[in-house]
Amino acid sequence: MDSYFIDPQRRRAVKVLFPIHPLTITSDCFGLRNQLKYNVVVEKMDLVNLIQIRLTECNDQAKMFIATIDNNIYEKIRHEQSLHVTFQGFIDHLTKILDKCKKEELHMSLVKDDSVQLLQIYEKSSFKNLTHLFLQIEPASTETILFHINQSLLSFQDQVANSTAQMQKYQQELNGRDDSIHRLQGEVRMLNNKLVEQENMIFNRNTEEVNRLQQTIKHITESKELEEKRLKAVISSMQEKVDQQNKELISNSDRFLQEAKRFETLREENIKLKSHNGHLREEAERVKTELHSYQTRDGRNESAIVDLRRQMIELQSKLKISEKQKSELEAELEAERNICQTKKNALQLTTDEIANANVVMSNMQKEMLKLKNKIELRTEIAMRQEKLIHEKEREYNELQDTVKQIQQEHIKNRAASEEYAQTVRRIKETSDAIEEKYRKKINDMIIKVSHNQNTEPASVLNPQWPNRYLKPHNRIE
C-alpha cells in the first residue's frame, strides 16, 4: 500500500488532506526526550479508503516516518481505541486534531515501544496527559524517501524557475520605474524652473502694485491733510462770524426789551387815564391842556415807533445777509461733498485694482494647486516604490522642501495683499468719519443760526404789542 503513493500513475489520484506544515514532535526513545521539528502531511487516495500520514524531519529529509491506513487497519484501530466514527469521520477528525496541533492546543510525540514506533496525539494537563489518538508509524523505505526527495527537488526547481522569471519581471519593472523616475525628475526640474520664473514675475508685479498703492495712499493722505486744514480754517472763520452775529443779536434783543418795557408802562398810563376820564370831565379845560400834552407825547411815541420800524428793517436786512451766508455755507458744503465723492471714487478705483490683483493671485494659486496635485501624484508613486529606490529619497525630500518654500512665499504674498486691502479700507473709513464729523458740525452751526434767527423775531414781536405796529416776516426753516 505504501507503493500506491509513490507510483507515478496512481500519484495523480492523490488528494492532500493536510498540507505540509512544520510541527513540534516530542521523541521519546528509551526514556530520553527530545523535541524536533517535523513536516507533517496527510494524503488520501481518491475513490479509495486509503490515507497516509507522513512525517519528515525538517533538518534531515532522509529521516521519514509513514503511517498508511486502510479499512482493515482502521477497523483494528477503532476496536483497540474504542472509536465511534466511520472511516470518513476518522479522516475529518484527524484533520481537526492536526489543526489543533498547529494551534498548540494538542501535542504530538513519537514513542518507541519494543520494536514498534507509535505516533501519539495527546492533550497536556496539570494532573495527567489525556491521549486522544495513537497510531503505529514506521520508518519509510529508501525508495519512498528518494521519491519524496525527488518530488521536493522538482517543486524546488519549479519554484526557482518561477522566482527567476519573477525576478526578471521585477528587474524590468525596476528599470522602467527608474526611467520614469528620471523622466519625472526632469519634469520636476522644469516645473521648478517655471515656478521660480512665475514667482519672480509675481513678486515683481506685486512690488510694482505695492509701490503704486503706496504712492496713491501718500497722495490721498496729503490731500486729506490739506483739506482738513482748509476746512478747519473755514469753520473757525464761520464760527467767528456766528459769534459776532450772536453778540449783535443779543445786544439788539436787550434794546428791544427795554423799549418794549417802556411802551408797556406808557400803555398802562393810558389805561389809567381812560379809567379816570369820567372824573376829569369837570376839569375839561385842564384835561384839554393835558390832552394836548398827551398828543405831544403821542407824537414822540410815533417817532419812537418809526425808530423801532427802522431798526426792524435793519434786522431784516441782517437776516437776509445771514440767509445769504447760509447759502454760501451750503454751497461750500456741497463742494466739500463733491470732493469727498471724488475721493471715494479714487478709493473705489484703488479697491478695483486690488480686486484685480486678488483675481490674478487666485489664478496663480489655482495653477499652484494643479502643480501641487501633479507633485503629490508623483510623490505617491515614489512612496510606493520607496523600498526599491531608497537612494532617491534625498532628491524627493529636496523637491518637497522647494514646494513648501513656494507655498510659504505664496501665503506671504496673499497675506501682504490682504494687508494692503485692509489699509485701503481703513483709509476709506477714516475719510468717511472725517466727512461725517464736519457734516455734523456744519449742520449744528446751521441749526444754531436758524434757531437764533427764529428766537429774535419772537422776542421782538411781543403779543402785547399793538397790532397796527406789526409787519410780517420771513420764517427760516
C-alpha positions, 0 to 999 in steps of 0.5 A: 500500500505504501507503493500506491503513493509513490507510483507515478500513475496512481500519484495523480489520484492523490488528494492532500488532506493536510498540507505540509506544515512544520510541527513540534514532535516530542521523541521519546526513545528509551526514556530520553526526550527530545523535541524536533521539528517535523513536516507533517502531511496527510494524503488520501487516495481518491475513490479509495479508503486509503490515507497516509500520514507522513512525517519528515524531519525538517533538518534531515529529509532522509529521516521519514516516518509513514503511517498508511491506513486502510479499512482493515487497519482502521477497523483494528484501530477503532476496536483497540481505541474504542472509536465511534466514527466511520472511516470518513469521520476518522479522516475529518477528525484527524484533520481537526486534531492536526489543526489543533496541533498547529494551534498548540492546543494538542501535542504530538510525540513519537514513542518507541515501544519494543520494536514498534514506533507509535505516533501519539496525539495527546492533550497536556494537563496539570494532573495527567496527559489525556491521549486522544489518538495513537497510531503505529508509524514506521520508518519509510523505505529508501525508495519512498524517501528518494521519491519524496526527495525527488518530488521536493527537488522538482517543486524546488526547481519549479519554484526557482524557475518561477522566482527567476522569471519573477525576478526578471519581471521585477528587474524590468519593472525596476528599470522602467520605474527608474526611467520614469523616475528620471523622466519625472525628475526632469519634469520636476526640474522644469516645473521648478524652473517655471515656478521660480520664473512665475514667482519672480514675475509675481513678486515683481508685479506685486512690488510694482502694485505695492509701490503704486498703492503706496504712492496713491495712499501718500497722495490721498493722505496729503490731500486729506491733510490739506483739506482738513486744514482748509476746512478747519480754517473755514469753520473757525472763520464761520464760527467767528462770524456766528459769534459776532452775529450772536453778540449783535443779536443779543445786544439788539434783543436787550434794546428791544426789551427795554423799549418794549418795557417802556411802551408797556408802562406808557400803555398802562398810563393810558389805561389809567387815564381812560379809567379816570376820564369820567372824573376829569370831565369837570376839569375839561379845560385842564384835561384839554391842556393835558390832552394836548400834552398827551398828543405831544407825547403821542407824537414822540411815541410815533417817532419812537415807533418809526425808530423801532420800524427802522431798526426792524428793517435793519434786522431784516436786512441782517437776516437776509445777509445771514440767509445769504451766508447760509447759502454760501455755507451750503454751497461750500458744503456741497463742494466739500461733498463733491470732493469727498465723492471724488475721493471715494471714487479714487478709493473705489478705483484703488479697491478695483485694482486690488480686486484685480490683483486678488483675481490674478493671485487666485489664478496663480494659486489655482495653477499652484494647486494643479502643480501641487496635485501633479507633485503629490501624484508623483510623490505617491508613486515614489512612496510606493516604490520607496523600498526599491529606490531608497537612494532617491529619497534625498532628491524627493525630500529636496523637491518637497522642501522647494514646494513648501518654500513656494507655498510659504512665499505664496501665503506671504504674498496673499497675506501682504495683499490682504494687508494692503486691502485692509489699509485701503479700507481703513483709509476709506473709513477714516475719510468717511468719519472725517466727512461725517464729523464736519457734516455734523458740525456744519449742520449744528452751526446751521441749526444754531443760526436758524434757531437764533434767527427764529428766537429774535423775531419772537422776542421782538414781536411781543403779543402785547404789542399793538397790532397796527405796529406789526409787519410780517416776516420771513420764517427760516426753516 
